[in-house]
Amino acid sequence: MANALIKSNAGRNVGFPFAEALMRSSPLVGLPSDRKQIGPHPFHAVGEKYIRAVVDGAGCQPVLLPSLSPPLDLGALLDELDGLVLTGAHSNIEPHHYSHEAGYEGNPLDPARDANTLSLVPLAIARGLPVLAICRGMQEVNVALGGSLHQKVHEVPGFADHRENPDDPLGVQYAPAHPVQLAAGGWLEGIAGASEAKVNSLHGQGIRELAPGLVVEATAPDGLIEAVRLDRGNPGTPDPFLLAVQWHPEWRVTENPFYLGIFQAFAAACRHRSQKRH
Ligand SMILES: N[C@@H](CCC(=O)NCCCC(=O)O)C(=O)O
C-alpha cells in the first residue's frame, strides 16, 4: 500500500496517485453530518478536512450522510457503504446519553448528530462495517457501547487541559501537543512502528468509563485514554475494524506518516469489505 503513494519533489507523501481514477472503483465511506444553524435555516455539514482525508489519505469515495431527526433507516444506508468515519465537532454529546449528571451552562450540543451517530455505531458493528472515529467520534463510540465521559477533563484532578487555544492559528491548534503511549502489541504501535507518538489535542471532554468490548490503544501522560479499538475477545467471530482516536489524524494527513498510516489501515479494511460486497 505504501508504494501506492507518490512522493512530491519535497519528498513528502502526497497521497494516492490519480485520485480521480481511484474514485470510480473506490470504497464508499460514509461521514455523518453535524446539524448547524446558518442564518434562519438548519444545514447538515461535514468538515472538509475529514472529506479530504478520506480521499487523499484513504483513497476512498466520501458520502456525506444527513443527520435528520428522527434518523432515516440508517441500516439500509450502511448496507451500501464500505466504511464509516465519525468526525470531530465542537459540539458535545448530550450528557443524558451517558450520565445522570446535569450538563453545564453554554454546553454546545447537537442532538440531531447524537441521534444519528449513537445509533450508527451498533448498526455498523453488527454489519461488520469498518469504523474510524475521531475526537467527538471516539466519544460517540464509547457512549454508544455503554461507556461514559468526563464533561470537563481539565476540571478533573490529575488530568491536564487537553483543549486548544482557539486564538492560535490553525497550524498551531492542530500541531503536535503531547505524546501518547501506544499499547504494546496494539494496532497503533504497529502503525507507528514505535511505542510512542506525538499527537495534536483539541478536546475538552474525554473517556471516563470505558465501554465493554473496547480495549485501550493509547494513553496520554496524565493517563487519559486517547485511543481505543473494538475487541470483544471472540476469536470465533473476529470483530470488524473499529479504531477510535481522540486526536485529529485527518489534519494534513499526507504530511504525517503516523496519521496517514491510520487512514491507510482503515482504507485496507474498507477495501476488504468492498470486495466482499461486490
Ligand atoms: N466537543 C468534543 C470533541 C472535540 C472535537 O471533536 N474537536 C474538533 C473540533 C473541530 C474539528 O472538527 O477539527 C470535546 O470538546 O471533547
PDBQT file of the ligand as one rigid body, heavy atoms in Angstrom, charges set to zero:
ROOT
HETATM    1  N1  LIG A 301     -16.514  18.544  21.545  1.00  0.00    +0.000 N 
HETATM    2  C1  LIG A 301     -15.709  17.418  21.969  1.00  0.00    +0.000 C 
HETATM    3  C2  LIG A 301     -14.893  16.899  20.797  1.00  0.00    +0.000 C 
HETATM    4  C3  LIG A 301     -13.864  17.898  20.344  1.00  0.00    +0.000 C 
HETATM    5  C4  LIG A 301     -13.609  17.877  18.840  1.00  0.00    +0.000 C 
HETATM    6  O1  LIG A 301     -14.036  16.985  18.107  1.00  0.00    +0.000 OA
HETATM    7  N2  LIG A 301     -12.920  18.941  18.385  1.00  0.00    +0.000 N 
HETATM    8  C5  LIG A 301     -12.683  19.184  16.988  1.00  0.00    +0.000 C 
HETATM    9  C6  LIG A 301     -13.460  20.405  16.537  1.00  0.00    +0.000 C 
HETATM   10  C7  LIG A 301     -13.109  20.953  15.188  1.00  0.00    +0.000 C 
HETATM   11  C8  LIG A 301     -12.676  19.898  14.178  1.00  0.00    +0.000 C 
HETATM   12  O2  LIG A 301     -13.548  19.233  13.583  1.00  0.00    +0.000 OA
HETATM   13  O3  LIG A 301     -11.470  19.705  13.991  1.00  0.00    +0.000 OA
HETATM   14  C9  LIG A 301     -14.772  17.804  23.109  1.00  0.00    +0.000 C 
HETATM   15  O4  LIG A 301     -14.583  19.025  23.332  1.00  0.00    +0.000 OA
HETATM   16  O5  LIG A 301     -14.196  16.896  23.745  1.00  0.00    +0.000 OA
ENDROOT
TORSDOF 0
